Amino acid sequence: MKLSTNHKILIVGLGLLGGSYAKALTKKGFTVTAITRSPSSIDYALREKIISKGSAFVDEELIAEADLVVFALYPHVFIEWIRKNQKFFKPGAIITDVTGVKESIVGTIQDMLRPDVEFIAAHPMAGREVYGVQNSDDRIFEGANYIVTPSQKNTHAAIELCCDLGKTLGFAKVSEISPKEHDKMIAFVSQLTHCIAISLMTCQKTERLEDYTGDSFRDLTRIARLNEDMWSELFLINKTQLLHQLTLFERELNSLRCMLEEDDVEGLKSMMRYSTARRALFDKK
């Protein structure tokens, strides 16, 4: 099933990502509505013509009109929202998300969801260090990756629609992996990197470091400005996978430490050459 401008799209959770989705889809000619807790966010989105209608409460009519519903909520809020409000979905509606963990969320939502509504999970690998619809920017999707995580309960039509959503939003690459593989991968490429950035910002208490740093430190710690509520929840939901990745990282860092202690120049150079070659693969085309 291809996504078309005939599909009415509802965004639930109009923050940075939800707002950026809304902005991109409205520009492409879709009818986009939104539900979020903040009246000021709805007012802003309406004023800026990011959405056509919006509500700061659970609006039954907006939900019932939507063919596709995108959830941009914390995992526990997403689950509770579905539990309380799924009765308002129109038959045949498809729902998707932007949640940063998948295996437990996908299973929980699909097990409780009405049989005439389908949940196909996705993870946009895009964001900024600021929050709120006021900072939304559809350019964050340019050159970025979009991951669809189907389960055995998903239909081909829903998977195709979700993949097409990623392409419509402007992502450079759309991939499909299982929820379990997603959580293994995300523990390394996202959650571990945030752990490293946090640790760099907290391990050294010297004052006025900001007066002495260069771009390397700023680049490496860019993601250290975190929403602590969201990221602590994501870390704990995916705790087993993240702990495994932390162990692997500690092992590699200890290996580098040993090379320094032993003046192993060739070992250091070899590690750096491998790092340089591998990093080149990650540059956005």
Secondary structure, DSSP 8 states (H G I E B T S, - for coil): ----TTSEEEEES-SHHHHHHHHHHHHTT-EEEEE-S-HHHHHHHHHTTS-SEEESS--HHHHHH-SEEEE-S-HHHHHHHHHHHGGGS-TT-EEEE--S--HHHHHHHHHHS-TTSEE-EEEEE---S--SGGG--GGGGBT-EEEEE--TT--HHHHHHHHHHHHHHTBSEEEE--HHHHHHHHIIIIIIHHHHHHHHHHS---TTGGGT--HHHHHHTGGGS--HHHHHHHHHHTHHHHHHHHHHHHHHHHHHHHHHHTT-HHHHHHHHHHHHHHHHTTS--
